[in-house]
Amino acid sequence: MAPSPTPRDNRGDLSMSSNKTSRIGLPALDVSLAFPQATSASVFPPSVSDFYQFDDLLDSKCKDLRKKIRMVMEKEVAPIMATYWEKAEFPYHIIPELASLGIAGGTIKGYGCPGLSLIECAVAFAEVSRVDASCATFILVHSSLAMLTIGLCGSEEQKQKYLPSLAKLSTVSCWGLTEPDYGSDASSLKTFATKVNGGWVLDGQKRWIGNSTFADILIIFAQNTAENQINAFIVKKGSPGLEVSKIENKIGLRMVQNGDILLKKVFVPDEDRLSGINSFKDINKVLAVSRVMVAWQPIGITMGAYDMCHRYLRERKQFGAPLAAFQINQEKLVRMLGNIQAMVLVGWRICNIYESGKMTPGQASMAKAWISLRARETVSLAREMLGGNGILSDFLVAKAFCDLEPIYSYEGTYDINCMVTAREITGLSSIKPTIPGKRSRL
Ligand SMILES: Cc1cc2nc3c(=O)[nH]c(=O)nc-3n(C[C@H](O)[C@H](O)[C@H](O)COP(=O)(O)OP(=O)(O)OC[C@H]3O[C@@H](n4cnc5c(N)ncnc54)[C@H](O)[C@@H]3O)c2cc1C
């Protein structure tokens, strides 16, 4: 641990102070003026969580990518994130900066996509999440879910038509699987697709769909009424019968615009059906990759929380000594750091197994479940160590703490992912119970 505190630089705070207004309409007091003992997260702390030199495992291309993302996120996003998070608005003006990272399209090769390795994508998601998990989720839904569905399950014409502008973030996409009545039980969808002359008619509802309030294209999953199998469709923004309303009052990932979608006889032409999705098994090909990517979000979030805590504890004094000098805080810092090292190594190994073509669904599920569980412990340690400031979004850890909650629950909840792994290792499924008086669905 470096002995002297990081020099203060509150440029980011001061630039925001003029346009911030409190909830009761008064100008908000700049946090750096109200609490001069510690630097807020708008001036992001240096990265100090790589204790076991994970960097040595990365090639120079990957290191360069990470450096570039770190610079853009710390410079462009850190100064504005608490304001937008509080307002629950997406900072649309930074989309060009996010596009400049060159990560949209991830592992897809060709069609203007970057063709990254899985570990490059993983490191990229961690770096974005280290500063802001909402931005990471925005890219994840767009790239690792929607674009990847087109990349893996679309026709050549669909890939040529849609992927190049999505890769540049000139157009934005979303991915609609979850429904109001079917979350974990997503294979039982009640949005229906009926074949008509020249296309399909979609009827139903979707819930929680990230980016959907402004997405140019929406990937919508629906049950084909003729075959009772799940199909996927590319629905365009503004299609007659399509309504999207924003879900308000979230406590986490507040910048992400999650929507409720209503589909009332929405016509989709034949050319916009994704012919590679003919059952839930086909969706699992996409989820295998996205679940690994989601596992890297908690890794990045905890890196940021650790960096913040590390700086704060050396700046803030109580009883005449920096908080970092107290043994009880030192134990908590070490516990956080140990968790991060273990999480990184699990995340790194699952990428290797995927790239070797040997990854099983149970392995991906355990990585996502275990990493998000450890991350929950890690960010709650950070939250408590910042005392009162641990509940202010300005100091990052409260935001990190809240942002982790939806991640713990999406892309398969912790419980569902544990049950997927347990089914694989025991050969016994506990996912669909037998209700007395009803026939078992096992
Ligand atoms: C911020 C956010 C963003 C999201 N973005 C998207 C998106 O872009 N696209 C999309 O399609 N979806 C999205 N989702 C939906 C997400 O995938 C679901 O919320 C998730 O799958 C859980 O479903 P649910 O919320 O309906 O919970 P439920 O399925 O109702 O589960 C509630 C609780 O019951 C438990 N449970 C459920 N079934 C079982 C069982 N068999 N055994 C034991 N326990 C069980 C769960 O673990 C959980 O604790 C998003 C969700 C959130 C919160």
The ligand as a MOL file (V3000), in Angstrom:
LIG
                    3D

  0  0  0     0  0            999 V3000
M  V30 BEGIN CTAB
M  V30 COUNTS 53 58 0 0 0
M  V30 BEGIN ATOM
M  V30 1 C -32.1760 -4.7270 -14.6870 0
M  V30 2 C -32.6430 -5.9310 -15.4410 0
M  V30 3 C -32.3550 -6.0410 -16.8000 0
M  V30 4 C -32.8570 -7.1100 -17.5510 0
M  V30 5 N -32.6560 -7.1250 -18.9160 0
M  V30 6 C -33.2620 -8.0850 -19.6650 0
M  V30 7 C -33.1800 -8.0410 -21.0950 0
M  V30 8 O -32.5540 -7.1570 -21.6790 0
M  V30 9 N -33.8210 -9.0090 -21.8010 0
M  V30 10 C -34.5300 -10.0020 -21.2010 0
M  V30 11 O -35.0880 -10.8390 -21.9110 0
M  V30 12 N -34.6300 -10.0670 -19.8420 0
M  V30 13 C -34.0240 -9.1340 -19.0570 0
M  V30 14 N -34.1190 -9.1740 -17.6860 0
M  V30 15 C -34.9310 -10.2070 -17.0480 0
M  V30 16 C -34.1400 -11.2100 -16.1980 0
M  V30 17 O -33.4580 -12.1110 -17.0170 0
M  V30 18 C -35.1250 -11.8550 -15.2150 0
M  V30 19 O -35.4420 -10.8570 -14.2520 0
M  V30 20 C -34.5620 -13.0920 -14.5430 0
M  V30 21 O -34.4650 -14.1550 -15.4630 0
M  V30 22 C -35.4100 -13.5450 -13.3580 0
M  V30 23 O -36.7580 -13.6040 -13.6940 0
M  V30 24 P -37.8480 -12.9110 -12.7610 0
M  V30 25 O -37.3880 -11.5310 -12.4680 0
M  V30 26 O -39.1660 -13.0610 -13.4190 0
M  V30 27 O -37.8090 -13.7020 -11.4010 0
M  V30 28 P -38.5920 -15.0870 -11.0570 0
M  V30 29 O -38.3510 -16.0870 -12.1240 0
M  V30 30 O -40.0020 -14.7570 -10.7200 0
M  V30 31 O -37.8300 -15.5340 -9.7390 0
M  V30 32 C -38.0770 -14.9630 -8.4490 0
M  V30 33 C -37.2590 -15.7160 -7.4080 0
M  V30 34 O -37.6550 -17.1020 -7.4130 0
M  V30 35 C -36.5180 -17.9260 -7.6270 0
M  V30 36 N -36.9100 -19.0730 -8.4530 0
M  V30 37 C -37.5070 -19.0640 -9.6760 0
M  V30 38 N -37.6760 -20.3030 -10.1350 0
M  V30 39 C -37.1430 -21.1240 -9.1790 0
M  V30 40 C -36.9830 -22.5400 -9.0580 0
M  V30 41 N -37.3600 -23.3800 -10.0330 0
M  V30 42 N -36.4230 -23.0240 -7.9340 0
M  V30 43 C -35.9930 -22.1970 -6.9420 0
M  V30 44 N -36.1000 -20.8480 -6.9950 0
M  V30 45 C -36.6610 -20.3450 -8.1010 0
M  V30 46 C -35.4990 -17.0530 -8.3440 0
M  V30 47 O -34.1700 -17.5170 -8.1250 0
M  V30 48 C -35.7630 -15.6910 -7.6940 0
M  V30 49 O -35.0450 -15.6040 -6.4900 0
M  V30 50 C -33.5920 -8.1210 -16.9130 0
M  V30 51 C -33.8410 -8.0370 -15.5390 0
M  V30 52 C -33.3930 -6.9650 -14.8080 0
M  V30 53 C -33.7130 -6.8820 -13.3400 0
M  V30 END ATOM
M  V30 BEGIN BOND
M  V30 1 1 1 2
M  V30 2 1 2 3
M  V30 3 2 2 52
M  V30 4 2 3 4
M  V30 5 1 4 5
M  V30 6 1 4 50
M  V30 7 2 5 6
M  V30 8 1 6 7
M  V30 9 1 6 13
M  V30 10 2 7 8
M  V30 11 1 7 9
M  V30 12 1 9 10
M  V30 13 2 10 11
M  V30 14 1 10 12
M  V30 15 2 12 13
M  V30 16 1 13 14
M  V30 17 1 14 15
M  V30 18 1 14 50
M  V30 19 1 15 16
M  V30 20 1 16 17
M  V30 21 1 16 18
M  V30 22 1 18 19
M  V30 23 1 18 20
M  V30 24 1 20 21
M  V30 25 1 20 22
M  V30 26 1 22 23
M  V30 27 1 23 24
M  V30 28 2 24 25
M  V30 29 1 24 26
M  V30 30 1 24 27
M  V30 31 1 27 28
M  V30 32 2 28 29
M  V30 33 1 28 30
M  V30 34 1 28 31
M  V30 35 1 31 32
M  V30 36 1 32 33
M  V30 37 1 33 34
M  V30 38 1 33 48
M  V30 39 1 34 35
M  V30 40 1 35 36
M  V30 41 1 35 46
M  V30 42 1 36 37
M  V30 43 1 36 45
M  V30 44 2 37 38
M  V30 45 1 38 39
M  V30 46 1 39 40
M  V30 47 2 39 45
M  V30 48 1 40 41
M  V30 49 2 40 42
M  V30 50 1 42 43
M  V30 51 2 43 44
M  V30 52 1 44 45
M  V30 53 1 46 47
M  V30 54 1 46 48
M  V30 55 1 48 49
M  V30 56 2 50 51
M  V30 57 1 51 52
M  V30 58 1 52 53
M  V30 END BOND
M  V30 END CTAB
M  END
